[in-house]
Amino acid sequence: MAEHQTTTGSNAAPQREEWTGQVGFILAAIGSAVGLGNIWRFPGVAYENGGGAFLIPYLVALVTAGIPILFLDYAIGHRFRGAAPLAFRRLGGPRHGKWLEGLGWFQVAIAFVIGLYYTAVIAWALSYFVFSFDLRWGDDPAGFLIGEYLQVGEPGLSLEFVPGVLIPLAIVWIVVIAVLASGVARGIQRANFIFLPLLVAAFLILVVRALFLDGAADGLNALFTPDWAALANPDVWIAAYSQIFFSLSIAFGIMITYASYRKRRSNLTGPGLVVAFSNSSFEILAGIGVFATLGFFAFEQGIAVSDLDGLTGVTLSFITFPAIVSQMPGGPIFGILFFGSLVMAGFTSLLSVLQVVSAAFQDKFGISPRRAAASIGVVSAVLSILLFSTTTGLIALDTADQWANNVGIVASAILTSVLVIWVLRKGAELRFHLNSVSTFRVGRTWIFFVGLLAPVVLAYMLISRIISLIGEGYAGYPTAYLIAVGWGSVLFMVIMAIVMPLTRWKRSPDEFPVWPAFEKEVAR
């Protein structure tokens, strides 16, 4: 097939960037997977859904959906050697490639939206890293966050900028653009080599310190005491699939893009297992650290852990934890470690999110990593500052995150599974490709998990969430605001999916170098 031939001669496309080796790829993939959600989402979700018993549906979800879809992303990215739009276009071939390219741009649009607000959270964490030195939030962390730091106003469009947010947000954008402009090996890979070990070391120190706090055992008991009755609740299983799904950075172009930078004969499934279980291990480590600390907080107040509020998300990180830091011995050091960990975990994930956008435009328009990082980064930075460094930044962030994750990513995963496995019938080809290069071989059950089980579970999640958002709204925000920001984000994703495939490629996508089919695939 023409699409599997490597171009030669004077008109050959530039050689695609590559990771320097397997370790570089694994660290980058783990850096992408281990993000803010591991620290501030998993502990609370586990606690609210059966405690120790939650680990059973969590592991089932990991094996039956998380790892299979991760392998699907790897197979598509490596087999067709491109960012999501180019990879899906090649996968669809001459007949279906153009419309399937739209799915890739839908994923790029998701990454673009997430990148805008994810940067803001990292900027907050960077500010709180500095605030930890003198415990600047004082005796009222909630009032400090909402009033003095974010200066939260009413939902709507505001041009009232908050300097305390704008300055660190600009700094984060400058750093991330510089890293992306340096390319895959010299930029992203090198950043992960530095930040990921630092993140693990800092968080291990934090966890060890937390375990020796008064009340730590009560916190761990609250987290890990199993509520076996919860396993009969379908919502607990849905929560497990949701956590695994959002945690692994799958179904919105990241792992497709990262796999496209691997050499031809690169083990895919073995590193995939390392990435998946490393991510889950860090989540459990985060749960231990967070709930040991919450146990101390409850002990200091003379209440049970179950009586505490704010066990997930922004509230946990920027209200509950500052309150704990203010009360504990050596609080400033603990705060520095915690918020430093948030910055590093968020930064490595942010690089992967923005690389999805950068790589897609590099493929489509034949531009260099430096030019893509500069042009896309500047546009993104301006939009991010306009939307999330104002008095309505927190509300806009909360709304965009809800729709991007629970509608955009879930819809993308369903479409990918159904179109690739059932419409285009590419399951066998991708399975053979994985087995041709990998040490851990996948069987036909992989196609069942990817093509049937995962889409059914995800469809239930998506339909339930859409019904809830339409019928009940979200967080009490005005309906008009939710339509503009929430559903408007989804509309932007759909428009990108329709418009971008209609734009002209700088050169034919078939001219880019692609790995030829492996002998085992040709022979089958």
N, C-alpha and C positions, 0 to 999 in steps of 0.2 A: 504493500500500500504506500502511496506517495507520502502520506502524512508521517510515515515512520522512517523516512530517509533523511540522512544528515546532508545538509547543503554544503557543497564545496565550490571552489572557484572564487573569482574576484568579488562576486556579489554575495558571498556568504555572510550570514548574520554574525555579529560578535558572539564569542563564546559565552554561554550563560554562567553566571556566578555559581560557585559551589562552596559547601562547607569544606574545611581543610581535612576533616575526618569524621569518624563516627562519634567520637566523644564530643566534638563541637556541636554536632546536630543534636545529640541527646541533651546536652546542657541547655541549648537554645529551646528545645521542645519542653523540657521541664520548666525552664524559666517562664515560658508562655503559660503553661498549665498552672503553675503555682503563682497565684495572684491574690488580690484583695479578698476574693470570695473564700479562699481557703482559711483565712484568719478570722474574718468577721461573719461568714455565713454558715459554714459547716457546723461549728460547735452548737449554735442556737438551733439549727434545723435538727440535729441529732437529739438534742435535749427535748425538743418539743414533739418528737416522733418516736418515743419508745426508749430513749436513752441507749443503754447497751444493746437492747434488742434491735435498734435501728441498724446496727452493723450488718445484720443478716440481709435485709432488703438492699442495703447499700452495696454489699459485695455481689449480690445477685445482679443488681443493675450494672455494676462495673463489668461483669463478665458477659452479660447478655446484650448490653447496649453500648456502654462506654467504649470498651476495647474494640468490638466489631466495627463501630462507626469510625473510630480512630484509624483502624486498618483500612477502611474504605477511603478515607481522606488521603492516607499515605499512598495507597495504590493509584488513585486518580492523579495525584500530584506527580508521583515518580514516573508512572507509565507514560503520561502525556506531557510531562516536563514543562509546566507553565503555572503561572498564578491562576486563580480560579476561572476567570473568563476564558483564557487561552486553553486551559486544561479541559474545560467542559466543551469548548468548541471542537477541539480535536477528538474528544470522546464521541461527540455526536456525528463526526464524519461529514462528508460533503452534503448529505441529505438533511441531517438534523442539527448540524453544528451551529448554525447561525442563531436559531431560537434557543438552543441549549446554552449558548454563551450568555444569554440573559440571566440564567440562574447564577452564573459566576458573578455578574455585575450586581445582582441582588445581594450576594454575600459581601461583595466589596462595599456596598452601601451600608450594610449592617456594621461592618468594621469601621467605616468612616464616622458613623453616628456615635458608636461606642468610644472611639478615640477622642471625640470632642469633649465628652463629659468625664471619661476615665482620667484624663489629664488633670481635670479640676480636683478630683479626689486625691491624686498624688500631690498636688499643690497644697491641699489642706494638710496632708500628712507631713509635708516638708515644713510647713509653718509650725505645726504642733511639735515637730522634732526640735525646733528652735525654742518654742515655748516651754519645753520640758526642762530646760536648764534653770529657769527661775519660777516654774509652776505658775505661769502668767494667768491661767484661767481662774486662779483664786479658789474661793469656797463655793462658787456657783458655776460649775462647768457648763450646764445647760444654758444658763443665761449668757455666759461668755460666748458660746458657739453661735447661738441664734441671734443675740443682740449685738455684742461688741465686735465679734470677728466676722460673721457672715452678714450681719445687718439685714436679716431676712424681712422682706416686704410681702405684699399681697401678690397672688398669682397674676401674671400678666407680663407684658413686655416693658422692661426697664432699661434705661441708659444711665442709671445712677451707679457708677462703678465703685467697687470696694477696693481701695488700694492694697489692703492687707491680703487680698486674694489675687488681685491682678498681677502684682510683682512676682510672687512665687510661681504663678501660672505661666507667666512669660519666661521665667528661668527654665521651667520644665520643658517648654516648647523649644527653646534654644538648644538645650542639651540633646533632646531626642532628635531634632533635625540634624544636628551635627553627627550623631551616631548613625542615623539612616544614610546620610550622605557618604559615609565612609564605606558603605557596602556591606555585604553579608558576612564575609570573613573578617575584615578589619574593623567593622563596626558592631553589628549585632552579636556575632560570635564572641568577640573580645569582651564586650560589655557583660555577657552572660558568664564568661570565665571569671570576671571580677566580682560581679554582684551576687551570683547564686551561692558561691561558697561563703561570702560575707553574710548573706541572708540566713543560711543554715546555722552558721556559728553564732550569730547574734540571737537567733530565736532559741537555740539550744541553751544559751546562757540565761535567757529570759525564763525558759521553762524550768530549768534547775532552780533558779531563784524562787520561782512561784511555788514549787513543791515544798519549800521549807517555810512557807508563810503559815501563820496560825489559821486554821480553818480550811487549809488546802484539801485535806482528805474529804471534808464534807462536800466541797465542790466537785471532786472527782466521783464521789458516790452519787451525787445528783446527776452527773453526766452518764455514768456507765451502769448504774443500777438498771437492769432490764425490766421493761414493762411488756411482758410477753403478749398481753391482750392487745397491744397496739398492732401486732402483726396481722390481726384480722381486719384491720381498717385499711381499705383500699387507698385512702389518702396518704397513708404512711409510705406505701410502696411508690406512689406517684412522687412523693417528696424525695424519695431515694433516687429515682430515675432523674428527677429534675436536678438534684445536686450533682450527680455524676456527669450529667450532660453539660451543665454550665461550667463545671470545674475543669474539664479536659480541653477546653478551647477547640471544640469540634463543630463542624457544620457551618462555619462562616468564614472559610477560606484560609485560616491560619495554617493548619496542618497540611493542606494541599500545597500552599506556597512553600512552606518549609521543606516538604518532601521533594519539591521540584528542584531543589539545590543539591540533592544528593547525587553522588557518582552513579554510573550505570549499574555496576554490581555492588549494590549496597543492601545490607541486611535491613529489612523493614520491620518485620514482626517482632524480632527480639528486642530492638530498641523501643518499639512501641510498648511492649510489656514493662520495660524498665521505666518509661515515662509514666505510664498509667499507675503503676504501683508506687512509684516515688511520689506522685501527686497525692495519692490516697494516704500514704504514710505521713506526708507533711500535714494533711488535714487532721489526722488523728493526733499528731504532735501538737497542732494548734489547739485542738480541743482540750488536750491535757493542760496546756499553758493557760488558756483562757479561763477554764473552769476552776483550776487551782486558784487563780487570782480572784475569780468571783466568789469562791468559798471564803477567802480572806475578807472580802468586802462584806459579805453577809455576816461573818463572825464579828467584825467590828461594829456592825449595827445591831447585833443581837437578834437577827432574823434568819429564817431559812432561805436557802438559795432560791427555792421556788417562789419566794415573795419578791425577788428582785425584778426590776423592769429593765428594758433595754438590753436584751441579750443577743441582738444581731445588728448588722449593718452599721449605718452612720452613728446611731445612738450608742451602740456598744463601743465603737472606736473613739468617738470624739466627745462623748459625755460620760459614759460609765467608766471607761478606763482612766481618763483624767481625774475623776473623783477618787478612784482607787489609788492612783499614783500620789495624790495629795495626802493620803492617810498612811501609806506604807513606809517602813524604814528604807532609806536609800531610794526614795521615790523618783527623784530626777534621773538617776541612772536607769531605772526600770522604764521610765517614760522615753528616754533617749533610745533604748533598745527596741521598745515596742514600735514607736513611730518611725525609727530608722528601718525596721523590718517592713513596715507598711510601704515606705518609699521604695525600697529595693524590690519587693515583690510586685508592686504596681508597675514599676519602671520596666522590668523585664517583660511583663505581660503587654504593656503599652507598645513596646518595640514590635512585638509580633503582630499586634492589631494594625498598626500603621504600615507595617511592611506589606500587608495584604493589599492595601490601597496603592502604595508606591510600586510594588511589583506589577500590579495589573496595568497601570499606566505605562510602565517601562515596556511591557510586552506589546501593548496596543499601539503605542506611538513611537517606539524605538528610541526612547530617551535614556540617558544615563542615570544611575542611582543618585548621583549628586543633583542633577537637574530635577529629577522626580521628587527627591526629598525637599529641595528648596521650594519648588512651585506648590506642590501639594501641602507641604508643611506650613508655608506662609498662609495659604488659604484656610487651612484647618485652624491654625493658631488664631487668626483674626476672628473666625466664627466662634471658636471656643471662648475667647476673651469676651466677645460681645454677649454671648449667651450665659456664661457661667461665672463671670467675675463681677456680676451686678447683684443688686439686692434680691433678685428673683432666681439667682443661680441654683440654690438648693432645691427649689421647687421644680425648676426645669430639669435638673439632673435626675431627681427622683422619678419624674414622669417619663423622660426619654429612656431611662434604664428599664423601667417596667415594660414598655412596649418593645424596645429593641430585643430584650432577652426573652420575654415570655410570648411574644408574637413573632418577631422577625426571625430569631434563631431557630425556634421550634418549627416554624413553617418551612424554613430553608432545609432543615434536616429531613422533614417529611418529603418534600419535593425531590431532594437528592436521592433518597432511598427508593422512592417509587419510580422516578424517571430512569435511574441507572439500572435498577434490578428488573423492573417489570416492563417498562416501555421500550427501553433500548436493549434489554437482555444482555447487559454487560457483566453480570455477576460472575459467570464462569471465566471470562477473559481476565478480569481483575484478580480472581482467586488464583488462577494459574500464574499470573504475574507475581503476586506475593510469594507463592511457593517456589518460583524460579530463582528468587534472589535471597530468600530468607531461611533461617535455621528452624524457626518454629512454623510448621506448616498448618494452614487452615483447611478445614474440611467443608463439606457441603452445609453443615450446620451454620457456618458463618453466613451463608447466603440467607438462611432462614432467619437468623437474628437480625441481619441488616434489612432484609426485604419484607419481613412480616412482623416480627415481634416489636422491633423498635418503632416502626411507623404507627402501629396500632396504639401503643402506649403514648407516643408523642401526639397522635391525633386526639386522644382523649384529653391530654394536657392542654392542647391548643384550643379545642372547642370549649372546654370548661372555663379557660381563662378569658376567651372572647366573650362568652355569655356573661361572665362576672363583670368584665370591664364595661360592657354595653348596658347591662341591667343595673349595676350598683355603682358604676363610676370607680374612682380611685382616690383614696385618702381625703375625700371630702372636697377635692378641687372642683372649681366650676366646670360644667360640661363643655362650654366653649373653649376653655383652656385645654382640656384633655383632647378635644378634637384637633386643635391647632398644633399642639406639641406632641401628644401621643400618637394619634392616628395620622397626623401630619408626617411624623417620622417614617411610618410604614408606607405612606403614599410616596415619599421621597425614594424609598427603596424600590418600589414598584416602577416608578418613572425611570430610575436608573436602569432597571432590568429591561425596559422597553426601548429607551433611547440609545443607550450605549452600543448595543449590537448593530444599530443602524449607522453608526459613525464609521468612517473609513479607516481601515488598518493602514499604518504607515507603510507596511509591506505585507504580503500575503502571510497569514499565520502558518501556512504549510512550509514556508521557507526557513523558519527558525529551526535550529538543530534539535532533533528529537531522538531519543534512544530507539534503535531498531528493535523489532520483536525478538525475544529470546528464543533460543532453539527449541525449548520445551513447548513454548506457545505455538511456534510454527508447526511442530510435529503433531500436535494434538489433533 
